[in-house]
Amino acid sequence: QNNLIAQIEDEADDLIDEVQEEIANKMKYGFEFSGQLHNDD
């Protein structure tokens, strides 16, 4: 049972890493995009 829990925790950590990376990328693109919009004024 401990092995199963450890396996689930590892998979959860991997998922969290992926999600955080995705959010970071979206925020980075969001800042670049809004920056471009402001520059057009």
N, CA, C and O atoms as CSV, one atom per row, in Angstrom:
chain,resi,resn,atom,element,x,y,z
A,1,GLN,N,N,0.840,-1.211,0.000
A,1,GLN,CA,C,0.000,0.000,0.000
A,1,GLN,C,C,0.876,1.263,0.000
A,1,GLN,O,O,0.547,2.250,-0.658
A,2,ASN,N,N,1.979,1.224,0.734
A,2,ASN,CA,C,2.867,2.387,0.747
A,2,ASN,C,C,3.420,2.669,-0.642
A,2,ASN,O,O,3.555,3.826,-1.041
A,3,ASN,N,N,3.742,1.598,-1.382
A,3,ASN,CA,C,4.248,1.788,-2.739
A,3,ASN,C,C,3.218,2.487,-3.602
A,3,ASN,O,O,3.553,3.380,-4.381
A,4,LEU,N,N,1.964,2.083,-3.466
A,4,LEU,CA,C,0.889,2.686,-4.260
A,4,LEU,C,C,0.777,4.175,-3.938
A,4,LEU,O,O,0.656,5.006,-4.838
A,5,ILE,N,N,0.818,4.499,-2.661
A,5,ILE,CA,C,0.718,5.906,-2.244
A,5,ILE,C,C,1.891,6.698,-2.809
A,5,ILE,O,O,1.707,7.805,-3.316
A,6,ALA,N,N,3.085,6.141,-2.724
A,6,ALA,CA,C,4.270,6.831,-3.243
A,6,ALA,C,C,4.141,7.037,-4.743
A,6,ALA,O,O,4.503,8.093,-5.262
A,7,GLN,N,N,3.623,6.026,-5.443
A,7,GLN,CA,C,3.454,6.128,-6.895
A,7,GLN,C,C,2.459,7.240,-7.229
A,7,GLN,O,O,2.700,8.038,-8.135
A,8,ILE,N,N,1.356,7.292,-6.506
A,8,ILE,CA,C,0.339,8.325,-6.746
A,8,ILE,C,C,0.930,9.708,-6.471
A,8,ILE,O,O,0.679,10.651,-7.221
A,9,GLU,N,N,1.715,9.828,-5.396
A,9,GLU,CA,C,2.326,11.123,-5.070
A,9,GLU,C,C,3.287,11.550,-6.169
A,9,GLU,O,O,3.327,12.723,-6.542
A,10,ASP,N,N,4.068,10.594,-6.693
A,10,ASP,CA,C,4.998,10.918,-7.780
A,10,ASP,C,C,4.234,11.421,-8.994
A,10,ASP,O,O,4.609,12.424,-9.600
A,11,GLU,N,N,3.159,10.721,-9.347
A,11,GLU,CA,C,2.374,11.131,-10.517
A,11,GLU,C,C,1.743,12.493,-10.279
A,11,GLU,O,O,1.687,13.316,-11.193
A,12,ALA,N,N,1.270,12.743,-9.069
A,12,ALA,CA,C,0.667,14.036,-8.742
A,12,ALA,C,C,1.712,15.138,-8.866
A,12,ALA,O,O,1.420,16.218,-9.379
A,13,ASP,N,N,2.929,14.869,-8.395
A,13,ASP,CA,C,4.003,15.864,-8.505
A,13,ASP,C,C,4.288,16.177,-9.963
A,13,ASP,O,O,4.468,17.339,-10.326
A,14,ASP,N,N,4.330,15.143,-10.806
A,14,ASP,CA,C,4.582,15.351,-12.234
A,14,ASP,C,C,3.481,16.213,-12.837
A,14,ASP,O,O,3.759,17.136,-13.603
A,15,LEU,N,N,2.238,15.915,-12.493
A,15,LEU,CA,C,1.110,16.692,-13.024
A,15,LEU,C,C,1.207,18.146,-12.580
A,15,LEU,O,O,1.005,19.061,-13.377
A,16,ILE,N,N,1.516,18.351,-11.309
A,16,ILE,CA,C,1.622,19.716,-10.779
A,16,ILE,C,C,2.720,20.469,-11.518
A,16,ILE,O,O,2.544,21.634,-11.875
A,17,ASP,N,N,3.862,19.805,-11.751
A,17,ASP,CA,C,4.959,20.453,-12.478
A,17,ASP,C,C,4.489,20.870,-13.859
A,17,ASP,O,O,4.758,21.989,-14.295
A,18,GLU,N,N,3.783,19.972,-14.555
A,18,GLU,CA,C,3.309,20.278,-15.910
A,18,GLU,C,C,2.349,21.465,-15.880
A,18,GLU,O,O,2.457,22.375,-16.701
A,19,VAL,N,N,1.422,21.455,-14.944
A,19,VAL,CA,C,0.429,22.530,-14.860
A,19,VAL,C,C,1.104,23.865,-14.558
A,19,VAL,O,O,0.781,24.882,-15.172
A,20,GLN,N,N,2.041,23.856,-13.612
A,20,GLN,CA,C,2.736,25.102,-13.259
A,20,GLN,C,C,3.510,25.635,-14.453
A,20,GLN,O,O,3.549,26.843,-14.684
A,21,GLU,N,N,4.135,24.723,-15.222
A,21,GLU,CA,C,4.888,25.142,-16.400
A,21,GLU,C,C,3.945,25.757,-17.427
A,21,GLU,O,O,4.256,26.773,-18.049
A,22,GLU,N,N,2.779,25.118,-17.594
A,22,GLU,CA,C,1.796,25.616,-18.561
A,22,GLU,C,C,1.306,27.003,-18.143
A,22,GLU,O,O,1.193,27.904,-18.974
A,23,ILE,N,N,1.018,27.167,-16.858
A,23,ILE,CA,C,0.549,28.466,-16.354
A,23,ILE,C,C,1.625,29.526,-16.558
A,23,ILE,O,O,1.324,30.649,-16.962
A,24,ALA,N,N,2.877,29.173,-16.280
A,24,ALA,CA,C,3.976,30.130,-16.446
A,24,ALA,C,C,4.074,30.562,-17.901
A,24,ALA,O,O,4.270,31.741,-18.195
A,25,ASN,N,N,3.935,29.594,-18.816
A,25,ASN,CA,C,4.006,29.931,-20.240
A,25,ASN,C,C,2.854,30.841,-20.640
A,25,ASN,O,O,3.055,31.809,-21.373
A,26,LYS,N,N,1.654,30.542,-20.168
A,26,LYS,CA,C,0.484,31.359,-20.515
A,26,LYS,C,C,0.639,32.774,-19.962
A,26,LYS,O,O,0.300,33.748,-20.635
A,27,MET,N,N,1.151,32.886,-18.738
A,27,MET,CA,C,1.335,34.211,-18.148
A,27,MET,C,C,2.376,34.991,-18.947
A,27,MET,O,O,2.211,36.184,-19.201
A,28,LYS,N,N,3.455,34.299,-19.342
A,28,LYS,CA,C,4.507,34.962,-20.108
A,28,LYS,C,C,3.934,35.471,-21.424
A,28,LYS,O,O,4.166,36.619,-21.803
A,29,TYR,N,N,3.188,34.620,-22.120
A,29,TYR,CA,C,2.585,35.037,-23.395
A,29,TYR,C,C,1.555,36.134,-23.164
A,29,TYR,O,O,1.425,37.048,-23.978
A,30,GLY,N,N,0.831,36.048,-22.067
A,30,GLY,CA,C,-0.174,37.058,-21.759
A,30,GLY,C,C,0.468,38.421,-21.571
A,30,GLY,O,O,-0.042,39.429,-22.061
A,31,PHE,N,N,1.589,38.451,-20.858
A,31,PHE,CA,C,2.282,39.723,-20.643
A,31,PHE,C,C,2.800,40.268,-21.961
A,31,PHE,O,O,2.690,41.465,-22.224
A,32,GLU,N,N,3.369,39.393,-22.799
A,32,GLU,CA,C,3.892,39.841,-24.088
A,32,GLU,C,C,2.766,40.386,-24.950
A,32,GLU,O,O,2.925,41.407,-25.619
A,33,PHE,N,N,1.623,39.697,-24.932
A,33,PHE,CA,C,0.491,40.098,-25.768
A,33,PHE,C,C,-0.061,41.444,-25.308
A,33,PHE,O,O,-0.285,42.335,-26.127
A,34,SER,N,N,-0.280,41.594,-24.009
A,34,SER,CA,C,-0.823,42.853,-23.499
A,34,SER,C,C,0.188,43.969,-23.721
A,34,SER,O,O,-0.199,45.114,-23.954
A,35,GLY,N,N,1.474,43.653,-23.652
A,35,GLY,CA,C,2.504,44.655,-23.907
A,35,GLY,C,C,2.426,45.147,-25.338
A,35,GLY,O,O,2.579,46.341,-25.595
A,36,GLN,N,N,2.187,44.233,-26.276
A,36,GLN,CA,C,2.065,44.614,-27.685
A,36,GLN,C,C,0.844,45.506,-27.876
A,36,GLN,O,O,0.901,46.490,-28.613
A,37,LEU,N,N,-0.260,45.163,-27.214
A,37,LEU,CA,C,-1.478,45.968,-27.350
A,37,LEU,C,C,-1.225,47.388,-26.851
A,37,LEU,O,O,-1.662,48.354,-27.476
A,38,HIS,N,N,-0.524,47.514,-25.732
A,38,HIS,CA,C,-0.261,48.848,-25.178
A,38,HIS,C,C,0.670,49.637,-26.088
A,38,HIS,O,O,0.547,50.858,-26.190
A,39,ASN,N,N,1.591,48.961,-26.742
A,39,ASN,CA,C,2.541,49.656,-27.613
A,39,ASN,C,C,1.858,50.241,-28.838
A,39,ASN,O,O,2.356,51.202,-29.425
A,40,ASP,N,N,0.720,49.671,-29.233
A,40,ASP,CA,C,0.034,50.134,-30.449
A,40,ASP,C,C,-0.632,51.490,-30.242
A,40,ASP,O,O,-0.926,52.189,-31.211
A,41,ASP,N,N,-0.871,51.867,-28.993
A,41,ASP,CA,C,-1.614,53.117,-28.737
A,41,ASP,C,C,-0.903,54.345,-29.229
A,41,ASP,O,O,-1.414,55.455,-29.079
